[in-house]
């Protein structure tokens, strides 16, 4: 049996070897060509995925082969990529290979073919490439769907700083297509019919939601979102620690946030090399690791960050006992009072061989008050000297003292202390003002500090005690937060007690005394100067005993309301520095210094004024000019207030600028660099006079030139500087003799104006006096005396009612004619004419019931043969001089003869005729011929009315008197005489 078994085995070996040699022989003759090439498209990754088989391989045969792949675009002859792929091929194996395209696959058509070559050392035959497989067409545009404009790639994910190719496909022949990247237009190049490509280089990260790339065609918009991820950074600060030796907490800083919408974030993987364990972390910056129970002490961790483009790794090696980070918890307040408290805390246990080190801090009102170290955990600590009703924070942190790694996180507790009674008297001061028989006392007190108040102050008690009547006590309560009150007291001395009260108790009393004396006595007044530390004050101690001093100050005069402040000092102090945050530069402060007697009465010692910091004057004086002459003028600024300035006025500067080279005596030449003298020309000089007395507010500028221009400016100055730069005022001196003329002409002009005004006011009076108006008979007051008896309707100036008293007969020689130009013109030879008067003598009163009247001459009616009018005058004519009693006639007869005299032309008087001038009534004769009158003429009676004057023509035959005649008598003058 043994030989048989051996023979069978040998037969099988021979058969197997023959079969193997036969398969090798077959494989040598059969070509190994890639077949069944299948290509799929991954549009999101823009990849072509190839699959193929290699036939003619025997069972369990493995060969190393090289495959060459060609990819063309648009057409098969346009080969864009050639590459080799090497791998070991097994019988019936499906081979895979992926190619990533820079150009979106949807843009154009692609073609792929493949060939192979055996590259195995076990096949010593010559190596040669197989035939190419047929071109396989890849067309991604079949899935575009409907539409006229497309942009690719869709939802492309790239890394910041990389290059991207974008294309658009238009199914309409259109050239007016514009493309943009986030609103910025881009320009491309044609790739195929209706296909354009755009190359974007070094693309930036804009936002997590991606970058918009779109194209426009005839109001049609198509676009994509290009997702740009930041470069994945290496994790920083990678560290691991344990709070309890059971769990490791690993933390790191991932760097830039590379998370994008619609794309997965980076992954973080934690692996430990000694144990070989690995864990994918759920968070981007921390991860927990369970400590093994096999007492492993050394750990070597590797953290790997990975995204679609990169992988980053960082490692750490440490001893577990050196990375203990304890935790503190259960911080509690065990007890508290108004000024003390106790806190307790606990920490997670670690082991018996570990010791703790704990730090305890107490914070109040935002600052550290106390810090202590404790070696206990759990532990406790007491705090003392706390403020009542105050918020505090106690916090604790601990660390392992054996191998100090780091402090734990702070763990704290807030608490508030209890309330206590105030333990300090209020700081009180007062002001006193006199009234009728009493005085007003205004009390001020400063609020107690939080440490002295012991809690919230609710009210203040004010107790007033009359020293003359100790039993007279008045109590008043002032609710907080008031800081003062006003009392009305008589002139008797008083003691006032002020206490502060809260819900627990009352503070000690502050006592202040009010004497009957007022503060109106004269005391020393002085000035003080501020420094960087404050305002220095000093005073002389009084002669009597004092228990202290009070310095009070205000930012306004004491008679005005102000923010009163004060400072109390001890009895051995005679100087102090007043510093306050309320002090403002340029503000004058008023100080009073009081001495406090043992009876608590305040005595005013001194007054002082000063500035914390002086400033230059805020304004300059307003200057007026007076006493101006040809050689001088006076400057005045008496209304300038020095108390309202932001510094003590030390004096004044008087600037004078004029054309010249030298300054007047007493003036100094000012530098042109001074701000006040800017603008001075080369031919001018700017001079300055300094007045050291601030009370002197007038200055006489002398030694000036007549009819010259000067510019002046007055500035005040303090210890800092002078006032603001104002513009100069200009003045011109008068002529040397002009003032004399002014002194003479001005009074004359004034007198003339006064006379003109008086004349204007008295013009009516002067007119009536020098040039009286012609009386209007109808408006005469004498009309009121008329009492007609016969006819009530008798009117003035009717011829029948008027009896002439005097007729003036002017005789003119024959052969001459005289022209009368007007009513007011007389004849040329009127001076040689002798006047004849016809006097109307008194007749019988039974004719008219009236006596004769006295007439006066009215030159206004001196005319010849004028138109009589309705009140025409009756002419009287005669050729011989009858006796005075010869001519008596009636008015009707006179009017008849009057008509004959008007046959001549107007203005002419025939030669040899007599001119008659009218003589007014109610006047006595004034001619030189009055001596020829009758020696004893009858005295006329006063007339009650005016009578019309008449003219009698020459040659008129006087009728005998008639009973109905209105003429009493007529006296004719001698012929040949002329009248006026």
GUVOTOR-285526 format. One record per residue (C-alpha): residue in one letter; x, y, z. Coordinates in steps of 0.2 Angstrom, whole numbers, always signed. Each point is the difference from the previous one (the first is absolute). Example, Ala and Ser with C-alpha at 12.3 -4.5 7.8 and 13.67 -1.06 7.14 Angstrom:
<nodes>
a, +62, -22, +39
s, +6, +17, -3
</nodes>
This chain:
<nodes>
x, +0, +0, +0
x, +14, +12, +3
x, +7, -1, -17
x, -17, +2, -7
x, -2, +16, +10
x, +17, +7, -5
x, -4, -3, -18
x, -17, +9, +0
x, +8, +15, +9
x, +14, +0, -13
x, -13, -1, -14
x, -10, +15, +7
x, +16, +10, +1
x, +4, -3, -18
x, -18, +4, -5
x, +0, +16, +10
x, +17, +6, -7
x, -6, -4, -18
x, -16, +10, +3
x, +10, +15, +7
x, +12, +0, -14
x, -14, -1, -12
x, -9, +15, +8
x, +17, +10, -1
x, +2, -5, -18
x, -18, +6, -3
x, +3, +16, +10
x, +15, +4, -10
x, -10, -1, -16
x, -16, +9, +5
x, +0, +19, +1
x, -4, +9, +17
x, -11, +14, -6
x, -11, +11, +12
x, -18, -4, -4
x, -17, +5, +6
x, +5, +18, +3
x, -14, +9, +10
x, +1, +18, +4
x, -11, +9, +13
x, +0, +19, +4
x, +1, +8, +17
x, -6, +18, -3
x, +2, +5, +18
x, +18, -5, +0
x, +2, +3, -19
x, +8, -17, -2
x, -1, -14, -13
x, +0, -17, +8
x, +6, -14, -11
x, -3, -19, +2
x, +7, -14, -11
x, +5, -18, -1
x, +15, -10, -7
x, -5, -16, -7
x, +11, -15, -5
x, +7, -2, +17
x, +0, -17, +7
x, -7, -5, +16
x, +10, +6, +15
x, +12, +9, -12
x, +7, +17, +6
x, +10, +12, -11
x, +7, +17, +2
x, -7, +11, -14
x, +1, +18, -5
x, -15, +8, -8
x, +2, +16, -11
x, -16, +11, +0
x, -3, +14, -13
x, -14, +13, +2
x, -5, +12, -14
x, -12, +14, +0
x, -13, +6, -13
x, +7, -12, -12
x, +11, -16, +1
x, +15, +9, -8
x, +1, +13, +13
x, +9, -10, +13
x, +1, +10, +16
x, +7, -13, +13
x, +11, -16, -1
x, +5, -10, +15
x, +5, -17, +6
x, -8, -10, +14
x, +10, -15, +7
x, -8, -14, +10
x, +0, -19, +3
x, -14, -8, -10
x, -9, -16, +6
x, -11, -11, -10
x, -17, +7, -2
x, +4, +16, +10
x, -9, +16, -4
x, +12, +14, -1
x, -4, +18, +6
x, +8, +17, -4
x, -6, +18, +3
x, +5, +16, -10
x, -4, +17, +7
x, -3, +13, -14
x, +4, +19, +2
x, -13, +4, -12
x, -18, -4, +5
x, -5, -16, -9
x, -16, +8, -5
x, +8, +13, -11
x, +5, -11, -14
x, +1, -19, -6
x, +14, -11, +6
x, +7, -16, -8
x, +10, -13, +9
x, +10, -16, -6
x, +12, -11, +9
x, +14, -13, -4
x, +11, -11, +11
x, +17, -8, +1
x, +6, -15, +11
x, +14, +6, +12
x, +3, -16, +9
x, +18, -7, +3
x, -7, -17, -1
x, -4, +3, -19
x, +17, +2, -8
x, -7, +2, -17
x, +1, +18, -7
x, -11, +13, +6
x, -12, +8, -12
x, -16, +10, +1
x, -16, -8, -5
x, -12, +8, -12
x, -10, +15, +5
x, -18, -3, +6
x, -13, +9, -10
x, -4, +18, +4
x, -13, +1, +14
x, -11, +16, -1
x, -4, +10, +15
x, -14, +13, -2
x, -6, +8, +16
x, -11, +13, -9
x, -13, -14, -3
x, -6, +4, +18
x, -1, +19, -2
x, -19, +0, -2
x, -9, +15, -7
x, +7, +17, +0
x, +9, +12, -11
x, +15, +5, +11
x, +10, -11, +12
x, +15, +3, +12
x, +12, -13, +7
x, +6, -7, +11
x, -14, -2, +12
x, +3, +2, +19
x, +19, -2, -3
x, +11, -1, +16
x, +17, +7, -1
x, +14, +6, +12
x, +4, +18, +3
x, +14, +6, -12
x, -3, -14, -13
x, -5, +2, -19
x, -17, -4, -7
x, -7, -1, -18
x, -18, +5, -3
x, -9, -1, -16
x, -17, +4, -7
x, -10, -9, -14
x, -13, +10, -10
x, -12, -9, -11
x, -4, +16, -9
x, +12, +9, -12
x, +2, +16, +11
x, +16, +11, +2
x, -7, +11, +13
x, +4, -11, +15
x, +8, +8, +16
x, +7, -10, +14
x, +4, +6, +18
x, +8, -6, +16
x, -8, +8, +15
x, -5, +15, -11
x, +16, +2, -8
x, +0, -3, -19
x, +12, -14, -7
x, +6, -3, -18
x, +2, -17, -7
x, +5, -9, -16
x, -10, -11, -12
x, +3, -19, +1
x, -13, -7, -12
x, -15, +6, -8
x, -11, +10, +12
x, +13, -5, +14
x, +10, +12, +10
x, +13, -3, +14
x, +6, +11, +14
x, +16, -3, +10
x, -1, +6, +18
x, +17, +1, +8
x, +4, +0, +19
x, -19, +1, +5
x, -2, +8, +17
x, -12, -5, +14
x, -14, +12, +1
x, -14, -8, +10
x, -6, -16, +7
x, -15, -1, -11
x, +12, +1, -16
x, +4, +11, -14
x, -13, +4, -14
x, +6, -3, -18
x, -14, +4, -13
x, -3, +5, -18
x, -13, +11, -8
x, -8, -2, -17
x, -15, +10, -5
x, -6, +2, +18
x, +3, -18, +3
x, +11, -4, +14
x, +9, -17, +4
x, +13, -2, +13
x, +9, -12, +12
x, +6, +2, +18
x, +19, -3, +2
x, +4, -6, +18
x, +17, +6, +5
x, +7, -8, +16
x, +14, +7, +10
x, +16, -9, +2
x, -1, -13, +14
x, +12, +5, +13
x, +10, -11, +12
x, -8, -1, +18
x, +8, +12, +12
x, +2, -2, +19
x, -4, -19, +0
x, -1, -5, +19
x, -7, -14, +11
x, -4, +0, +18
x, -10, -9, +13
x, -10, +6, +15
x, -2, -17, +8
x, +12, -12, -8
x, -15, -8, -8
x, -3, +11, -15
x, +12, +9, -12
x, -6, +16, -7
x, +9, +5, -16
x, -2, +18, -7
x, +8, +9, -15
x, -3, +15, -11
x, -6, -5, -17
x, +5, +17, -8
x, -10, +7, -14
x, -18, -5, -1
x, -1, -10, -17
x, -18, -6, +1
x, -10, +4, -15
x, -18, -2, -4
x, -6, -16, -9
x, +18, -7, +3
x, +6, -11, +14
x, +12, +8, +13
x, +17, -6, +4
x, +1, -16, +11
x, +11, -2, +15
x, +7, -17, +5
x, +9, -4, +17
x, +11, -15, +1
x, +12, -7, +13
x, +15, -9, -6
x, +3, -11, +16
x, -17, -7, +1
x, -4, +1, -19
x, -17, +7, +4
x, -8, +13, -12
x, -15, +12, +3
x, -9, +12, -12
x, -3, +16, +9
x, -17, +7, -1
x, +6, +18, +3
x, +12, +10, -9
x, +10, +6, +15
x, -2, -13, +14
x, -1, -18, +3
x, -1, -12, +15
x, +10, -16, +2
x, -4, -13, +13
x, +16, -5, +11
x, +4, -19, -1
x, -1, -10, +16
x, +17, -8, -3
x, +9, +13, +9
x, +7, +8, -16
x, +10, +15, +5
x, +8, +6, -17
x, -11, +5, -14
x, +4, +5, -18
x, -14, +8, -9
x, -2, +6, -18
x, -13, +11, -6
x, -4, +0, -19
x, -10, +13, -9
x, -6, -4, -17
x, -11, +8, -13
x, -3, -2, -19
x, +17, +7, -4
x, +12, -2, +14
x, +5, -10, +16
x, +9, +8, +15
x, +7, -10, +14
x, +7, +5, +18
x, +6, -11, +14
x, +3, +1, +19
x, +9, -11, +13
x, -3, +2, +19
x, -1, -9, +17
x, -18, -1, +6
x, +5, +5, +18
x, +7, +16, -6
x, -16, +6, -9
x, -12, +0, +15
x, -12, +15, -1
x, -11, +0, +16
x, -18, +7, +1
x, -7, +11, +14
x, -18, -1, +4
x, -13, +3, +15
x, +6, +17, +5
x, -11, +5, +14
x, -3, +14, +12
x, +0, -7, +18
x, -3, +15, +10
x, +0, +19, -2
x, -3, +16, +11
x, +2, +19, -3
x, +19, -1, -1
x, +5, -19, -2
x, -4, -15, -10
x, +6, -18, -2
x, +1, -11, -16
x, +3, -18, -4
x, +4, -10, -16
x, +3, -18, -6
x, +11, -8, -14
x, -2, -16, -10
x, +10, -14, +9
x, +15, -6, -10
x, +10, -12, +11
x, +8, -1, +17
x, +17, +4, -6
x, -5, +17, -8
x, +0, +16, +9
x, -10, +16, -4
x, +5, +18, +0
x, -15, +12, +0
x, +0, +19, -2
x, -15, +10, +8
x, -4, +18, -6
x, -12, +13, +7
x, -7, +13, -12
x, -10, +15, +5
x, -6, +15, -10
x, +10, -6, -15
x, +17, -1, +8
x, +10, -14, +9
x, -1, +2, +19
x, +8, -16, +6
x, +10, -15, -6
x, +4, -16, +9
x, +8, -17, -3
x, -7, -16, +7
x, +6, -18, -1
x, -16, -7, +4
x, -13, -8, -11
x, -14, +0, +6
x, +4, +16, +10
x, -6, +16, +8
x, +5, +18, +3
x, -6, +14, +10
x, +0, +19, -5
x, -1, +14, +12
x, +0, +19, +0
x, -14, +1, -13
x, -11, +14, -4
x, -18, -1, +5
x, -13, -2, -14
x, +13, -3, -13
x, +0, -12, -14
x, +15, -12, +0
x, +7, -14, -11
x, +10, -15, +7
x, +8, -11, -13
x, +11, -15, +1
x, +12, -10, -12
x, +11, -15, +3
x, +14, -9, -7
x, +10, -16, +3
x, +15, +4, +11
x, +10, -16, -4
x, +2, +3, -19
x, -7, +18, -3
x, -8, +0, -17
x, -12, +15, +0
x, -13, +8, +12
x, -18, -6, -2
x, -14, +12, -6
x, -6, +13, +13
x, -15, -5, +10
x, -9, +14, +10
x, -14, +5, +11
x, -8, +18, +2
x, -6, +6, +17
x, -5, +16, +9
x, +4, +5, +18
x, -13, +5, +12
x, -5, +18, +5
x, +7, +9, +15
x, -3, +17, +9
x, +10, +15, -6
x, +15, +2, +10
x, +6, +18, -5
x, -8, +16, +2
x, -5, +10, -16
x, +12, +13, -6
x, -11, +16, +2
x, +3, +19, -4
x, -12, +15, -1
x, -3, +17, -8
x, -8, +15, +10
x, -10, +14, -8
x, -8, +14, +10
x, -18, +4, +0
x, -11, +12, +10
x, +2, -5, +18
x, +6, -17, -5
x, +12, -10, -11
x, -2, -13, -13
x, +12, -15, +3
x, +3, -12, -14
x, +7, -17, +5
x, +10, -11, -12
x, +7, -17, +3
x, +10, -12, -10
x, -8, -18, -3
x, +9, -13, +11
x, +11, -12, -9
x, -5, -18, -3
x, +11, -6, +14
x, -6, +13, +12
x, -18, -1, -4
x, -2, -18, +5
x, -15, -1, -12
x, -12, +10, -9
x, -3, +17, +8
x, -19, +3, +2
x, -1, +17, +8
x, +10, +14, +10
x, -5, +7, +17
x, +3, +18, +3
x, -2, +6, +18
x, +1, +19, +4
x, +4, +5, +18
x, -1, +18, +5
x, +15, +4, +12
x, -10, +14, +9
x, -14, -12, +3
x, +7, -18, +1
x, -18, -7, +2
x, -4, +7, -17
x, +4, -15, -12
x, -7, -2, -18
x, +1, -16, -9
x, -2, -2, -19
x, +3, -16, -11
x, +7, +2, -18
x, -3, -15, -12
x, +15, -6, -9
x, +8, +3, -12
x, -2, +18, +4
x, +17, +8, +5
x, -6, +16, +9
x, -14, +10, +7
x, -4, +19, +5
x, -4, +6, +18
x, -6, +17, +5
x, +7, +4, +17
x, +0, +15, +11
x, +16, +10, +5
x, +3, -11, +15
x, +14, -13, -1
x, -5, -17, -4
x, +7, -18, -1
x, -6, -11, -14
x, +2, -19, +1
x, -1, -10, -17
x, +0, -19, +0
x, -2, -13, -14
x, -12, -15, +2
x, -2, -17, -9
x, -11, -15, +4
x, +12, -6, +13
x, +5, +15, +10
x, +6, +18, +1
x, +16, +8, -3
x, +10, +11, +13
x, -6, +18, +0
x, +9, +14, -9
x, -1, +16, +10
x, +1, +18, -8
x, -2, +16, +9
x, -9, +16, -6
x, +4, +16, +9
x, -10, +16, -1
x, +14, +9, -9
x, +0, +2, -18
x, +15, -2, -12
x, +0, +19, -6
x, +15, +5, +9
x, +15, +5, -9
x, +13, -14, -2
x, +16, -1, -10
x, -2, -4, -18
x, +13, -8, -11
x, +4, -8, -16
x, +6, -18, -2
x, +8, -9, -15
x, -3, -18, -6
x, +13, -13, -3
x, +0, -17, -7
x, -4, -7, +17
x, -14, +12, +3
x, -3, +17, +8
x, +11, +4, +15
x, -8, +9, +14
x, +8, +7, +16
x, -7, +11, +14
x, +4, +8, +17
x, -6, -9, +15
x, -13, +10, +11
x, +4, +6, +17
x, -12, -11, +9
x, -1, -19, +1
x, -6, -10, -14
x, -4, -19, -2
x, +2, +0, -19
x, -2, +10, -16
x, -12, -1, -15
x, +5, +6, -17
x, -16, +3, -11
x, +0, +5, -18
x, -11, +4, -15
x, +1, +2, -18
x, -10, +16, +1
x, -1, +16, +11
x, -7, -4, +17
x, -16, +10, -3
x, -5, -12, -15
x, -6, -18, +1
x, +15, -12, -2
x, +6, -18, +2
x, +7, +2, +18
x, +15, -11, +5
x, +10, +0, +16
x, +14, -9, +8
x, +3, -2, +19
x, +17, +1, +8
x, +8, -3, +17
x, +4, +14, +12
x, +19, +0, -3
x, -2, +3, -19
x, +2, +17, -7
x, +3, -5, -19
x, -7, -12, -12
x, -1, -5, -18
x, -18, -1, -7
x, -1, -12, -14
x, -16, -5, -8
x, -5, -9, -16
x, -14, +13, -2
x, +13, +14, -2
x, +0, +7, -17
x, +13, +11, -9
x, -4, +18, -2
x, -14, +0, +13
x, +2, +12, +15
x, -3, -8, +17
x, -4, +9, +16
x, +6, -7, +17
x, -4, +4, +18
x, +10, -6, +14
x, -9, -3, +17
x, +7, -4, +17
x, -11, -12, +11
x, -1, +5, +18
x, -2, -13, +14
x, -18, +5, +1
x, -2, -6, -18
x, -2, +18, -7
x, +8, +5, -16
x, +10, +16, -2
x, +4, +7, -17
x, +19, +3, +0
x, +5, +4, -19
x, -7, +1, -17
x, +10, -5, -16
x, -3, -2, -18
x, +10, -10, -13
x, +0, -11, -15
x, +6, -18, -1
x, +8, +5, -17
x, -1, +18, -8
x, -4, +3, -18
x, +3, +15, -11
x, -15, +12, +0
x, -15, -5, -10
x, -3, +17, -7
x, +8, +17, -2
x, -6, +17, +7
x, -13, +9, -11
x, +9, +17, -2
x, -8, +17, -3
x, +8, +16, -6
x, -2, +17, +9
x, +9, +17, +1
x, +7, -2, -17
x, +11, +15, -6
x, +13, +2, -13
x, +14, -7, +11
x, -9, -12, +11
x, -15, -11, +4
x, -6, -10, +15
x, -4, -18, +1
x, -13, -6, +12
x, -5, -18, +5
x, -9, +3, +17
x, -13, -13, -3
x, +12, -14, -2
x, -3, -13, +14
x, +15, -9, +7
x, -9, -12, +11
x, -8, -10, -14
x, +17, -4, -8
x, +8, -17, +1
x, +15, +7, +9
x, +5, +15, +11
x, +2, +15, -11
x, +18, +7, +3
x, -1, +15, -11
x, -3, +6, -18
x, +10, +1, -16
x, -3, +16, -11
x, +6, -3, -18
x, +2, +15, -12
x, +4, -3, -18
x, +4, +14, -12
x, +11, +5, -14
x, +17, +4, +7
x, +16, -7, +7
x, +1, +5, +18
x, -13, -3, +14
x, -6, +14, +11
x, +7, +3, +18
x, -6, -14, +11
x, -3, -12, -14
x, +11, -15, -4
x, +1, -7, -18
x, -9, -16, -1
x, +7, -15, -9
x, -7, -4, -17
x, -1, -18, +5
x, -13, +4, +13
x, -17, -5, -5
x, -8, +17, +3
x, +12, +9, -11
x, -2, -11, -15
x, -3, +10, -16
x, +11, +14, +4
x, +8, +6, -16
x, +19, +6, -2
x, -4, +18, +1
x, -10, -2, +16
x, +4, -3, +18
x, -10, -10, +13
x, +3, +7, +18
x, -6, -7, +17
x, -3, +9, +16
x, -2, -11, +16
x, -12, +5, +14
x, +4, -10, +16
x, -16, +6, +9
x, -15, -10, -4
x, -11, +14, +8
x, +6, +13, -12
x, -12, +0, -15
x, +4, +16, -9
x, +16, +5, -10
x, +4, +16, -9
x, +10, -2, -16
x, +10, +16, -3
x, +13, +7, -11
x, -10, -3, -16
x, +1, +8, -17
x, -14, +10, -6
x, -10, -7, -15
x, +8, -17, +3
x, -7, -18, +0
x, +3, -11, +15
x, -5, -18, +5
x, -3, -5, +18
x, -4, -16, +9
x, -2, -3, +19
x, +3, -18, +7
x, -1, -6, +17
x, +12, -13, +7
x, +1, -13, +13
x, +15, -10, +7
x, -2, -12, -15
x, -2, +12, -15
x, -9, +14, -7
x, -17, +0, -7
x, -6, -5, -17
x, +7, +8, -16
x, -13, +12, -6
x, +1, +13, -14
x, +7, +17, +2
x, -12, +15, +1
x, +5, +15, -11
x, -1, +19, +5
x, +6, +15, -9
x, +5, +16, +9
x, -8, +16, -5
x, +8, +16, -7
x, +10, +11, +12
x, -12, +15, -3
x, -16, -10, -4
x, -5, +0, +19
x, +0, +19, +0
x, -12, +0, -15
x, -10, -13, +8
x, -2, +10, +16
x, -5, +15, -9
x, -11, -7, -14
x, -9, -13, +10
x, -8, +13, +12
x, -4, +11, -15
x, -8, -14, -10
x, -10, -5, +16
x, -6, +18, +2
x, -6, +1, -18
x, -9, -17, +1
x, -8, +6, +16
x, -6, +16, -8
x, -6, -9, -15
x, -10, -12, +11
x, -7, +14, +10
x, -5, +10, -16
x, -8, -16, -7
x, -10, -2, +16
x, -4, +19, +0
x, -3, +2, -19
x, -18, +3, +2
x, +2, +13, +13
x, +14, +9, -10
x, -11, +0, -16
x, -15, +7, +10
x, +12, +13, +8
x, +10, +6, -16
x, -12, -5, -14
x, -18, +0, +6
x, -13, -7, -11
x, -13, +11, -9
x, -15, -1, +11
x, -15, -9, -6
x, -15, +10, +3
x, -11, -15, +1
x, +11, -8, +13
x, +3, +15, +11
x, -5, -1, +18
x, -9, +17, -1
x, -14, -8, -9
x, -6, -7, +16
x, -3, +18, +6
x, -11, +4, -15
x, -18, +3, +5
x, -10, +5, -15
x, -16, +8, +4
x, -8, +5, -16
x, +3, -15, -11
x, +6, -17, +7
x, +6, -5, -17
x, +12, +14, -2
x, +17, -6, -7
x, +17, +7, +1
x, +7, +10, -14
x, -16, +5, -8
x, +1, +17, -7
x, -17, +6, +6
x, +6, -5, +18
x, +17, +7, +0
x, +4, +19, +4
x, +17, +6, -5
x, +9, +10, +12
x, +15, +7, -9
x, +3, +2, -19
x, +18, +2, -6
x, +0, +11, -16
x, +16, -1, -11
x, +1, +14, -13
x, +11, -4, -15
x, +6, +13, -13
x, -7, +0, -17
x, +9, -7, -15
x, +7, -15, +9
x, -6, -18, +2
x, +6, -12, +13
x, +0, -19, -2
x, -5, -10, +15
x, +8, -17, +0
x, -9, -7, +15
x, -9, +3, +16
x, +16, +2, +10
x, +9, +12, -12
x, -1, +19, +2
x, +3, +14, -12
x, +18, +6, -5
x, -2, +17, +7
x, -10, -5, +15
x, +13, +9, +11
x, -5, +17, -7
x, -18, -2, +2
x, -9, +8, +13
x, -14, -9, +8
x, -17, +8, +2
x, -11, -9, +13
x, -19, +0, +0
x, -6, -2, +17
x, -18, -6, +2
x, -6, +10, +14
x, -14, -6, +12
x, -17, +3, -6
x, -16, -2, +8
x, -3, -16, +8
x, -18, -1, -5
x, +6, -5, -17
x, +7, -17, +4
x, +0, -1, +18
x, +19, +0, +0
x, +14, +13, +3
x, +15, +3, -10
x, +15, -12, +1
x, +18, +2, +0
x, +9, -8, -15
x, +18, -6, -3
x, +10, +0, -16
x, +2, -17, -8
x, +13, +0, -13
x, -5, -17, -7
x, -15, +8, -9
x, +11, +14, -7
x, -5, -2, -18
x, -10, +10, -14
x, -16, -4, -8
x, +0, -18, +4
x, -15, -11, -3
x, -12, +3, +14
x, -7, -17, +0
x, -14, -5, +11
x, +7, +11, +14
x, +7, +13, -12
x, +5, +17, +7
x, -9, +15, -5
x, +11, +14, -7
x, -1, +18, +5
x, +4, +13, -13
x, +3, +19, +2
x, +9, +14, -8
x, +0, +13, +13
x, +3, -1, +19
x, -17, +3, +8
x, -2, +4, +18
x, +1, -15, +12
x, -19, +0, +2
x, -4, +3, -18
x, +0, -17, -7
x, -14, -11, +6
x, -7, -13, -11
x, -8, -17, +0
x, +8, -16, -6
x, -12, -2, -14
x, +6, +17, -7
x, +18, -6, +2
x, -3, -16, -10
x, -8, +10, -14
x, +15, +11, -2
x, +11, -16, +2
x, -5, -7, -17
x, +6, +16, -9
x, +18, -2, +7
x, +2, -18, -7
x, +0, +6, -18
x, +19, +1, +0
x, +11, -16, -3
x, +5, -9, +15
x, +17, +5, +7
x, -1, +18, -8
x, -5, +16, +8
x, -3, +15, -12
x, +10, +15, +3
x, -8, +13, +11
x, -10, -13, +9
x, +1, -4, +18
x, +6, -17, +7
x, -10, -6, +15
x, +8, -11, +13
x, -11, -10, +12
x, +2, +4, +18
x, -5, -14, +12
x, -12, +3, +14
x, +3, -1, +18
x, +17, +10, -1
x, +4, +17, +4
x, +9, +11, -12
x, +19, +0, +0
x, +4, +12, -14
x, +9, +17, +2
x, -15, +9, -6
x, -9, -5, +16
x, +4, +18, +7
x, -12, +7, -13
x, -15, -9, +7
x, -12, +8, +10
x, +6, +6, +16
x, -13, -9, +10
x, -6, -15, -10
x, -13, -10, +7
x, +6, -16, +8
x, -6, -15, -10
x, -9, -14, +8
x, +6, -18, -1
x, -7, -10, -14
x, -7, -17, +2
x, +4, -5, -17
x, +12, +3, -15
x, -7, +12, -13
x, +4, -1, -18
x, +12, +13, -7
x, -6, +10, -15
x, +8, +10, -14
x, -7, +16, -6
x, +4, +6, -18
x, +6, +18, -3
x, -13, +13, -5
x, -13, -9, +10
x, -14, +12, +6
x, -4, -4, +18
x, -18, -1, +3
x, -8, +7, +15
x, -1, -11, +15
x, -15, -11, +0
x, -9, -9, +14
x, +3, -17, -8
x, +18, +3, -3
x, +12, -12, +8
x, +15, +13, -1
x, +1, +11, +15
x, +12, +12, -8
x, +14, +1, -13
x, +15, +12, +1
x, +8, +3, -17
x, +19, +4, -1
x, +7, +14, -11
x, +2, -3, -18
x, +17, -3, -7
x, +6, -9, +15
x, +6, -18, -1
x, -3, -14, +11
x, +9, -15, +4
</nodes>
